[in-house]
Amino acid sequence: MHMRHSDHPVGPRTIPVKILLEDPTSLNEDGSDTAEHTIMAAEGEHLLEVAIRAGVNIEHACGGVCACSTCHIYLEHGDDSICEPTEMEEDRVEEAPGLQINSRLSCQCDILKAPDDGEPITFRVPAWNRNAVKEVPH
C-alpha cells in the first residue's frame, strides 16, 4: 500500500514534532529501543508523513486516505496547530481500539502552524499499532 502524501504545497521544515512510542522495538524501522523521536516538520505535512520520515513504522492500511483507523494516534500537545477533524475522520477514529478524547488519525492531522507556546507538537503511537508489512519505496 502506498501512502498518500500531502496534496498541497508544504513549507520549509521548521516545526518541531515529538513522537512518543509505547512499543519502540516493534515501531522503529531499525528495531531500536528509542522511545522518542523529535523531527522537524513543515506546514502542510500530515503527522503520518512525519512519522514515516522519522523511521516510525506506523500502520496505515488504507494508504492515508481516511478509509480505516489503523494510523490512530494520541495527540498530546499542539492540537491548536493541527487542522480540526472532519466528520469523516471522526467516523473512522471511532473504529479504533483504545479510543480516547485526544484520538486522531495521523493521516488526517495536517500541520497548520507551530504551537504558540514554542513546545513541539507531540503525539503518542499506541503499542498495538504496528506496520506488519514494511513498504518499499518505488
Rosetta constraint file for C-alpha pairs under 8 A:
AtomPair CA 1 CA 61 HARMONIC 6.77 0.50
AtomPair CA 1 CA 62 HARMONIC 7.01 0.50
AtomPair CA 1 CA 63 HARMONIC 5.67 0.50
AtomPair CA 1 CA 135 HARMONIC 7.08 0.50
AtomPair CA 2 CA 63 HARMONIC 5.23 0.50
AtomPair CA 2 CA 135 HARMONIC 7.41 0.50
AtomPair CA 3 CA 60 HARMONIC 7.47 0.50
AtomPair CA 3 CA 62 HARMONIC 7.85 0.50
AtomPair CA 3 CA 63 HARMONIC 4.08 0.50
AtomPair CA 3 CA 64 HARMONIC 5.50 0.50
AtomPair CA 4 CA 63 HARMONIC 5.65 0.50
AtomPair CA 4 CA 64 HARMONIC 5.10 0.50
AtomPair CA 4 CA 65 HARMONIC 6.49 0.50
AtomPair CA 5 CA 45 HARMONIC 7.83 0.50
AtomPair CA 5 CA 46 HARMONIC 7.96 0.50
AtomPair CA 5 CA 49 HARMONIC 6.83 0.50
AtomPair CA 5 CA 64 HARMONIC 7.91 0.50
AtomPair CA 6 CA 10 HARMONIC 7.62 0.50
AtomPair CA 6 CA 44 HARMONIC 6.69 0.50
AtomPair CA 6 CA 45 HARMONIC 5.69 0.50
AtomPair CA 6 CA 46 HARMONIC 6.62 0.50
AtomPair CA 8 CA 44 HARMONIC 6.87 0.50
AtomPair CA 9 CA 44 HARMONIC 6.63 0.50
AtomPair CA 10 CA 42 HARMONIC 5.94 0.50
AtomPair CA 10 CA 43 HARMONIC 5.52 0.50
AtomPair CA 10 CA 44 HARMONIC 4.63 0.50
AtomPair CA 10 CA 45 HARMONIC 6.16 0.50
AtomPair CA 11 CA 42 HARMONIC 5.12 0.50
AtomPair CA 11 CA 43 HARMONIC 5.23 0.50
AtomPair CA 11 CA 44 HARMONIC 6.80 0.50
AtomPair CA 12 CA 41 HARMONIC 7.64 0.50
AtomPair CA 12 CA 42 HARMONIC 5.28 0.50
AtomPair CA 12 CA 43 HARMONIC 7.35 0.50
AtomPair CA 13 CA 40 HARMONIC 5.28 0.50
AtomPair CA 13 CA 41 HARMONIC 4.44 0.50
AtomPair CA 13 CA 42 HARMONIC 4.12 0.50
AtomPair CA 13 CA 43 HARMONIC 7.52 0.50
AtomPair CA 14 CA 40 HARMONIC 5.65 0.50
AtomPair CA 14 CA 41 HARMONIC 5.95 0.50
AtomPair CA 14 CA 42 HARMONIC 5.95 0.50
AtomPair CA 15 CA 40 HARMONIC 5.26 0.50
AtomPair CA 15 CA 41 HARMONIC 4.98 0.50
AtomPair CA 15 CA 42 HARMONIC 5.97 0.50
AtomPair CA 15 CA 43 HARMONIC 7.51 0.50
AtomPair CA 15 CA 113 HARMONIC 7.38 0.50
AtomPair CA 15 CA 114 HARMONIC 5.41 0.50
AtomPair CA 15 CA 120 HARMONIC 7.22 0.50
AtomPair CA 15 CA 121 HARMONIC 7.97 0.50
AtomPair CA 16 CA 38 HARMONIC 6.62 0.50
AtomPair CA 16 CA 39 HARMONIC 5.78 0.50
AtomPair CA 16 CA 40 HARMONIC 4.56 0.50
AtomPair CA 16 CA 41 HARMONIC 6.12 0.50
AtomPair CA 16 CA 114 HARMONIC 7.56 0.50
AtomPair CA 16 CA 119 HARMONIC 7.67 0.50
AtomPair CA 16 CA 120 HARMONIC 4.75 0.50
AtomPair CA 16 CA 121 HARMONIC 6.44 0.50
AtomPair CA 17 CA 38 HARMONIC 5.54 0.50
AtomPair CA 17 CA 39 HARMONIC 5.42 0.50
AtomPair CA 17 CA 40 HARMONIC 6.05 0.50
AtomPair CA 17 CA 41 HARMONIC 6.55 0.50
AtomPair CA 17 CA 120 HARMONIC 4.92 0.50
AtomPair CA 17 CA 121 HARMONIC 4.65 0.50
AtomPair CA 17 CA 122 HARMONIC 5.77 0.50
AtomPair CA 18 CA 36 HARMONIC 6.94 0.50
AtomPair CA 18 CA 37 HARMONIC 5.65 0.50
AtomPair CA 18 CA 38 HARMONIC 4.36 0.50
AtomPair CA 18 CA 39 HARMONIC 6.58 0.50
AtomPair CA 18 CA 120 HARMONIC 5.92 0.50
AtomPair CA 18 CA 121 HARMONIC 6.04 0.50
AtomPair CA 18 CA 122 HARMONIC 4.61 0.50
AtomPair CA 18 CA 123 HARMONIC 6.51 0.50
AtomPair CA 19 CA 36 HARMONIC 5.61 0.50
AtomPair CA 19 CA 37 HARMONIC 5.08 0.50
AtomPair CA 19 CA 38 HARMONIC 6.26 0.50
AtomPair CA 19 CA 51 HARMONIC 7.25 0.50
AtomPair CA 19 CA 122 HARMONIC 5.92 0.50
AtomPair CA 19 CA 123 HARMONIC 5.31 0.50
AtomPair CA 19 CA 124 HARMONIC 5.91 0.50
AtomPair CA 19 CA 125 HARMONIC 7.34 0.50
AtomPair CA 20 CA 35 HARMONIC 5.82 0.50
AtomPair CA 20 CA 36 HARMONIC 4.67 0.50
AtomPair CA 20 CA 37 HARMONIC 6.67 0.50
AtomPair CA 20 CA 122 HARMONIC 7.48 0.50
AtomPair CA 20 CA 123 HARMONIC 6.17 0.50
AtomPair CA 20 CA 124 HARMONIC 4.56 0.50
AtomPair CA 20 CA 125 HARMONIC 6.20 0.50
AtomPair CA 21 CA 27 HARMONIC 7.11 0.50
AtomPair CA 21 CA 35 HARMONIC 4.91 0.50
AtomPair CA 21 CA 36 HARMONIC 6.18 0.50
AtomPair CA 21 CA 124 HARMONIC 5.88 0.50
AtomPair CA 21 CA 125 HARMONIC 5.13 0.50
AtomPair CA 21 CA 126 HARMONIC 6.77 0.50
AtomPair CA 21 CA 127 HARMONIC 7.10 0.50
AtomPair CA 22 CA 35 HARMONIC 6.93 0.50
AtomPair CA 22 CA 124 HARMONIC 7.20 0.50
AtomPair CA 22 CA 125 HARMONIC 6.25 0.50
AtomPair CA 22 CA 126 HARMONIC 5.49 0.50
AtomPair CA 22 CA 127 HARMONIC 4.72 0.50
AtomPair CA 23 CA 27 HARMONIC 6.22 0.50
AtomPair CA 23 CA 35 HARMONIC 7.35 0.50
AtomPair CA 23 CA 126 HARMONIC 7.35 0.50
AtomPair CA 23 CA 127 HARMONIC 4.69 0.50
AtomPair CA 23 CA 128 HARMONIC 7.86 0.50
AtomPair CA 24 CA 28 HARMONIC 5.61 0.50
AtomPair CA 24 CA 31 HARMONIC 7.53 0.50
AtomPair CA 24 CA 32 HARMONIC 6.80 0.50
AtomPair CA 24 CA 33 HARMONIC 5.02 0.50
AtomPair CA 24 CA 34 HARMONIC 5.81 0.50
AtomPair CA 24 CA 35 HARMONIC 5.08 0.50
AtomPair CA 25 CA 31 HARMONIC 4.91 0.50
AtomPair CA 25 CA 32 HARMONIC 5.32 0.50
AtomPair CA 25 CA 33 HARMONIC 4.82 0.50
AtomPair CA 25 CA 34 HARMONIC 7.50 0.50
AtomPair CA 26 CA 31 HARMONIC 6.12 0.50
AtomPair CA 26 CA 57 HARMONIC 7.94 0.50
AtomPair CA 26 CA 130 HARMONIC 6.77 0.50
AtomPair CA 27 CA 31 HARMONIC 7.21 0.50
AtomPair CA 27 CA 56 HARMONIC 5.56 0.50
AtomPair CA 27 CA 57 HARMONIC 4.99 0.50
AtomPair CA 27 CA 58 HARMONIC 6.63 0.50
AtomPair CA 27 CA 129 HARMONIC 7.69 0.50
AtomPair CA 27 CA 130 HARMONIC 6.04 0.50
AtomPair CA 27 CA 131 HARMONIC 7.53 0.50
AtomPair CA 28 CA 32 HARMONIC 6.00 0.50
AtomPair CA 28 CA 33 HARMONIC 7.46 0.50
AtomPair CA 28 CA 34 HARMONIC 7.44 0.50
AtomPair CA 28 CA 55 HARMONIC 5.98 0.50
AtomPair CA 28 CA 56 HARMONIC 4.82 0.50
AtomPair CA 28 CA 57 HARMONIC 5.91 0.50
AtomPair CA 29 CA 55 HARMONIC 5.11 0.50
AtomPair CA 29 CA 56 HARMONIC 5.69 0.50
AtomPair CA 29 CA 57 HARMONIC 5.70 0.50
AtomPair CA 30 CA 55 HARMONIC 7.47 0.50
AtomPair CA 37 CA 54 HARMONIC 7.10 0.50
AtomPair CA 39 CA 50 HARMONIC 7.55 0.50
AtomPair CA 39 CA 54 HARMONIC 6.67 0.50
AtomPair CA 41 CA 45 HARMONIC 6.93 0.50
AtomPair CA 41 CA 50 HARMONIC 6.44 0.50
AtomPair CA 42 CA 111 HARMONIC 7.10 0.50
AtomPair CA 43 CA 110 HARMONIC 7.60 0.50
AtomPair CA 43 CA 111 HARMONIC 5.07 0.50
AtomPair CA 43 CA 112 HARMONIC 5.29 0.50
AtomPair CA 43 CA 113 HARMONIC 5.86 0.50
AtomPair CA 44 CA 110 HARMONIC 5.61 0.50
AtomPair CA 44 CA 111 HARMONIC 5.27 0.50
AtomPair CA 44 CA 112 HARMONIC 6.21 0.50
AtomPair CA 45 CA 49 HARMONIC 6.61 0.50
AtomPair CA 45 CA 50 HARMONIC 7.13 0.50
AtomPair CA 45 CA 110 HARMONIC 5.55 0.50
AtomPair CA 45 CA 111 HARMONIC 5.71 0.50
AtomPair CA 46 CA 50 HARMONIC 6.65 0.50
AtomPair CA 46 CA 106 HARMONIC 6.66 0.50
AtomPair CA 46 CA 107 HARMONIC 5.79 0.50
AtomPair CA 46 CA 108 HARMONIC 6.37 0.50
AtomPair CA 46 CA 109 HARMONIC 5.06 0.50
AtomPair CA 46 CA 110 HARMONIC 4.13 0.50
AtomPair CA 46 CA 111 HARMONIC 5.92 0.50
AtomPair CA 47 CA 51 HARMONIC 6.13 0.50
AtomPair CA 47 CA 106 HARMONIC 4.96 0.50
AtomPair CA 47 CA 107 HARMONIC 6.23 0.50
AtomPair CA 47 CA 108 HARMONIC 7.67 0.50
AtomPair CA 47 CA 109 HARMONIC 5.68 0.50
AtomPair CA 47 CA 110 HARMONIC 6.67 0.50
AtomPair CA 47 CA 111 HARMONIC 7.37 0.50
AtomPair CA 48 CA 52 HARMONIC 6.25 0.50
AtomPair CA 48 CA 58 HARMONIC 7.46 0.50
AtomPair CA 48 CA 64 HARMONIC 7.71 0.50
AtomPair CA 48 CA 71 HARMONIC 7.34 0.50
AtomPair CA 48 CA 106 HARMONIC 4.81 0.50
AtomPair CA 48 CA 107 HARMONIC 4.96 0.50
AtomPair CA 48 CA 109 HARMONIC 7.87 0.50
AtomPair CA 49 CA 53 HARMONIC 6.12 0.50
AtomPair CA 49 CA 107 HARMONIC 7.47 0.50
AtomPair CA 50 CA 54 HARMONIC 6.24 0.50
AtomPair CA 51 CA 55 HARMONIC 6.52 0.50
AtomPair CA 51 CA 56 HARMONIC 5.24 0.50
AtomPair CA 51 CA 57 HARMONIC 7.59 0.50
AtomPair CA 51 CA 58 HARMONIC 7.05 0.50
AtomPair CA 52 CA 56 HARMONIC 5.13 0.50
AtomPair CA 52 CA 57 HARMONIC 6.30 0.50
AtomPair CA 52 CA 58 HARMONIC 6.98 0.50
AtomPair CA 57 CA 130 HARMONIC 6.43 0.50
AtomPair CA 57 CA 131 HARMONIC 5.30 0.50
AtomPair CA 57 CA 134 HARMONIC 7.31 0.50
AtomPair CA 58 CA 71 HARMONIC 6.29 0.50
AtomPair CA 58 CA 125 HARMONIC 7.50 0.50
AtomPair CA 58 CA 129 HARMONIC 6.33 0.50
AtomPair CA 58 CA 130 HARMONIC 5.80 0.50
AtomPair CA 58 CA 131 HARMONIC 5.46 0.50
AtomPair CA 59 CA 70 HARMONIC 5.52 0.50
AtomPair CA 59 CA 71 HARMONIC 5.26 0.50
AtomPair CA 59 CA 129 HARMONIC 6.04 0.50
AtomPair CA 59 CA 130 HARMONIC 5.37 0.50
AtomPair CA 59 CA 131 HARMONIC 4.16 0.50
AtomPair CA 59 CA 132 HARMONIC 7.48 0.50
AtomPair CA 60 CA 64 HARMONIC 5.99 0.50
AtomPair CA 60 CA 68 HARMONIC 7.98 0.50
AtomPair CA 60 CA 69 HARMONIC 7.94 0.50
AtomPair CA 60 CA 70 HARMONIC 5.39 0.50
AtomPair CA 60 CA 71 HARMONIC 5.07 0.50
AtomPair CA 60 CA 131 HARMONIC 7.24 0.50
AtomPair CA 61 CA 68 HARMONIC 7.01 0.50
AtomPair CA 61 CA 70 HARMONIC 6.26 0.50
AtomPair CA 61 CA 71 HARMONIC 7.91 0.50
AtomPair CA 62 CA 66 HARMONIC 7.08 0.50
AtomPair CA 62 CA 67 HARMONIC 5.77 0.50
AtomPair CA 62 CA 68 HARMONIC 6.04 0.50
AtomPair CA 64 CA 71 HARMONIC 7.92 0.50
AtomPair CA 64 CA 107 HARMONIC 4.95 0.50
AtomPair CA 64 CA 108 HARMONIC 7.62 0.50
AtomPair CA 65 CA 107 HARMONIC 7.06 0.50
AtomPair CA 65 CA 108 HARMONIC 7.99 0.50
AtomPair CA 66 CA 88 HARMONIC 7.37 0.50
AtomPair CA 66 CA 89 HARMONIC 6.38 0.50
AtomPair CA 66 CA 92 HARMONIC 7.06 0.50
AtomPair CA 66 CA 105 HARMONIC 7.68 0.50
AtomPair CA 66 CA 107 HARMONIC 6.98 0.50
AtomPair CA 66 CA 108 HARMONIC 6.99 0.50
AtomPair CA 67 CA 92 HARMONIC 7.14 0.50
AtomPair CA 68 CA 92 HARMONIC 6.11 0.50
AtomPair CA 68 CA 93 HARMONIC 7.97 0.50
AtomPair CA 69 CA 92 HARMONIC 5.67 0.50
AtomPair CA 69 CA 93 HARMONIC 5.48 0.50
AtomPair CA 69 CA 95 HARMONIC 6.28 0.50
AtomPair CA 69 CA 96 HARMONIC 5.36 0.50
AtomPair CA 69 CA 105 HARMONIC 6.57 0.50
AtomPair CA 70 CA 96 HARMONIC 7.02 0.50
AtomPair CA 70 CA 105 HARMONIC 7.83 0.50
AtomPair CA 70 CA 129 HARMONIC 7.15 0.50
AtomPair CA 71 CA 105 HARMONIC 5.44 0.50
AtomPair CA 71 CA 106 HARMONIC 5.61 0.50
AtomPair CA 71 CA 107 HARMONIC 6.78 0.50
AtomPair CA 71 CA 129 HARMONIC 7.43 0.50
AtomPair CA 72 CA 93 HARMONIC 6.91 0.50
AtomPair CA 72 CA 96 HARMONIC 6.59 0.50
AtomPair CA 72 CA 103 HARMONIC 6.70 0.50
AtomPair CA 72 CA 104 HARMONIC 5.72 0.50
AtomPair CA 72 CA 105 HARMONIC 4.55 0.50
AtomPair CA 72 CA 106 HARMONIC 6.17 0.50
AtomPair CA 72 CA 125 HARMONIC 7.48 0.50
AtomPair CA 72 CA 126 HARMONIC 7.89 0.50
AtomPair CA 72 CA 129 HARMONIC 7.77 0.50
AtomPair CA 73 CA 103 HARMONIC 5.75 0.50
AtomPair CA 73 CA 104 HARMONIC 5.51 0.50
AtomPair CA 73 CA 105 HARMONIC 6.05 0.50
AtomPair CA 73 CA 106 HARMONIC 6.18 0.50
AtomPair CA 73 CA 123 HARMONIC 6.60 0.50
AtomPair CA 73 CA 124 HARMONIC 5.80 0.50
AtomPair CA 73 CA 125 HARMONIC 5.10 0.50
AtomPair CA 73 CA 126 HARMONIC 6.55 0.50
AtomPair CA 74 CA 100 HARMONIC 7.50 0.50
AtomPair CA 74 CA 102 HARMONIC 5.34 0.50
AtomPair CA 74 CA 103 HARMONIC 4.68 0.50
AtomPair CA 74 CA 104 HARMONIC 6.21 0.50
AtomPair CA 74 CA 123 HARMONIC 5.46 0.50
AtomPair CA 74 CA 124 HARMONIC 5.06 0.50
AtomPair CA 74 CA 125 HARMONIC 6.63 0.50
AtomPair CA 74 CA 126 HARMONIC 7.63 0.50
AtomPair CA 75 CA 79 HARMONIC 6.85 0.50
AtomPair CA 75 CA 102 HARMONIC 5.41 0.50
AtomPair CA 75 CA 103 HARMONIC 6.37 0.50
AtomPair CA 75 CA 104 HARMONIC 6.67 0.50
AtomPair CA 75 CA 122 HARMONIC 6.26 0.50
AtomPair CA 75 CA 123 HARMONIC 4.37 0.50
AtomPair CA 75 CA 124 HARMONIC 6.53 0.50
AtomPair CA 76 CA 102 HARMONIC 6.87 0.50
AtomPair CA 76 CA 121 HARMONIC 7.74 0.50
AtomPair CA 76 CA 122 HARMONIC 5.35 0.50
AtomPair CA 76 CA 123 HARMONIC 5.15 0.50
AtomPair CA 76 CA 124 HARMONIC 6.98 0.50
AtomPair CA 77 CA 120 HARMONIC 7.39 0.50
AtomPair CA 77 CA 121 HARMONIC 5.30 0.50
AtomPair CA 77 CA 122 HARMONIC 4.84 0.50
AtomPair CA 77 CA 123 HARMONIC 6.85 0.50
AtomPair CA 78 CA 82 HARMONIC 6.81 0.50
AtomPair CA 78 CA 114 HARMONIC 7.88 0.50
AtomPair CA 78 CA 115 HARMONIC 5.51 0.50
AtomPair CA 78 CA 120 HARMONIC 7.17 0.50
AtomPair CA 78 CA 121 HARMONIC 4.60 0.50
AtomPair CA 78 CA 122 HARMONIC 6.59 0.50
AtomPair CA 79 CA 83 HARMONIC 7.82 0.50
AtomPair CA 79 CA 121 HARMONIC 7.70 0.50
AtomPair CA 80 CA 115 HARMONIC 6.79 0.50
AtomPair CA 81 CA 111 HARMONIC 6.05 0.50
AtomPair CA 81 CA 112 HARMONIC 5.33 0.50
AtomPair CA 81 CA 113 HARMONIC 5.04 0.50
AtomPair CA 81 CA 114 HARMONIC 5.87 0.50
AtomPair CA 81 CA 115 HARMONIC 5.43 0.50
AtomPair CA 81 CA 121 HARMONIC 7.48 0.50
AtomPair CA 82 CA 109 HARMONIC 5.78 0.50
AtomPair CA 82 CA 110 HARMONIC 5.59 0.50
AtomPair CA 82 CA 111 HARMONIC 4.74 0.50
AtomPair CA 82 CA 112 HARMONIC 5.44 0.50
AtomPair CA 82 CA 113 HARMONIC 7.33 0.50
AtomPair CA 83 CA 109 HARMONIC 6.01 0.50
AtomPair CA 83 CA 110 HARMONIC 5.53 0.50
AtomPair CA 83 CA 111 HARMONIC 6.58 0.50
AtomPair CA 83 CA 112 HARMONIC 6.33 0.50
AtomPair CA 84 CA 109 HARMONIC 7.85 0.50
AtomPair CA 85 CA 89 HARMONIC 5.86 0.50
AtomPair CA 85 CA 90 HARMONIC 6.40 0.50
AtomPair CA 85 CA 104 HARMONIC 7.62 0.50
AtomPair CA 85 CA 108 HARMONIC 7.29 0.50
AtomPair CA 85 CA 109 HARMONIC 7.56 0.50
AtomPair CA 86 CA 90 HARMONIC 6.27 0.50
AtomPair CA 87 CA 91 HARMONIC 6.19 0.50
AtomPair CA 88 CA 92 HARMONIC 6.35 0.50
AtomPair CA 89 CA 93 HARMONIC 5.96 0.50
AtomPair CA 89 CA 104 HARMONIC 7.71 0.50
AtomPair CA 89 CA 105 HARMONIC 6.92 0.50
AtomPair CA 89 CA 108 HARMONIC 7.10 0.50
AtomPair CA 90 CA 94 HARMONIC 6.40 0.50
AtomPair CA 90 CA 104 HARMONIC 8.00 0.50
AtomPair CA 91 CA 95 HARMONIC 7.48 0.50
AtomPair CA 92 CA 96 HARMONIC 7.40 0.50
AtomPair CA 93 CA 99 HARMONIC 7.58 0.50
AtomPair CA 93 CA 103 HARMONIC 7.09 0.50
AtomPair CA 93 CA 104 HARMONIC 6.37 0.50
AtomPair CA 93 CA 105 HARMONIC 6.40 0.50
AtomPair CA 94 CA 99 HARMONIC 6.79 0.50
AtomPair CA 99 CA 103 HARMONIC 5.99 0.50
AtomPair CA 104 CA 108 HARMONIC 7.67 0.50
AtomPair CA 104 CA 109 HARMONIC 7.33 0.50
AtomPair CA 105 CA 109 HARMONIC 6.66 0.50
AtomPair CA 114 CA 118 HARMONIC 7.08 0.50
AtomPair CA 114 CA 120 HARMONIC 7.55 0.50
AtomPair CA 114 CA 121 HARMONIC 7.46 0.50
AtomPair CA 115 CA 119 HARMONIC 6.34 0.50
AtomPair CA 115 CA 120 HARMONIC 6.88 0.50
AtomPair CA 115 CA 121 HARMONIC 6.72 0.50
AtomPair CA 125 CA 129 HARMONIC 6.80 0.50
